[in-house]
Amino acid sequence: MIEVRYFAAAREAAGVASETRDEPTVGALRAALVRDHPALGPILGHCALLVDGARQRDDHRLDEAQLADVLPPFAGG
């Protein structure tokens, strides 16, 4: 199981601050998030999805992962 935390616009689109998921890969997680939170669809492709603090490819396994953060682009300096 992995805890998914949503930030800024992703949190608003998901309607929750965090949740626990059990998808096997990053790609499966992305697909499930859009399925379960349709409002994430338009923005998820622009978001960074960090697994335990690092970007991972869609085929990356989540078996040992603890945390995924969904971070939309931030403006500012």
CORZIDA-V790689 format. One record per pair of residues at least 4 apart in sequence whose C-alpha atoms are under 7 Angstrom apart, sorted by the first residue. I is the first residue (numbers start at 1). J is the second residue. If there is no record, write none. Layout:
i: {I:I}
j: {J:J}
//
This chain:
i: {1:1:1:2:2:2:2:2:2:2:3:3:3:3:3:3:3:4:4:4:4:4:4:5:5:5:5:5:5:6:6:6:6:6:6:6:7:7:7:8:8:9:9:10:10:10:10:10:11:11:11:13:13:14:14:14:23:23:24:24:24:24:25:25:25:25:25:25:26:26:26:26:26:26:26:27:27:27:28:29:30:31:32:33:34:34:34:40:43:46:46:47:47:47:47:48:48:48:49:49:49:49:49:50:50:50:50:50:50:51:51:51:51:51:51:52:52:52:52:56}
j: {20:21:22:20:21:22:65:66:67:68:18:19:20:21:66:67:68:18:19:20:67:68:69:17:18:19:68:69:70:10:11:17:18:69:70:71:11:70:71:12:72:13:72:14:40:70:71:72:15:16:17:39:40:37:39:40:28:29:28:61:62:63:29:58:59:60:61:62:30:57:58:59:60:61:62:31:58:59:32:33:34:35:36:37:38:40:41:44:47:72:73:70:71:72:73:70:71:72:55:68:69:70:71:54:55:56:68:69:70:55:56:65:67:68:69:65:66:67:68:60}
//
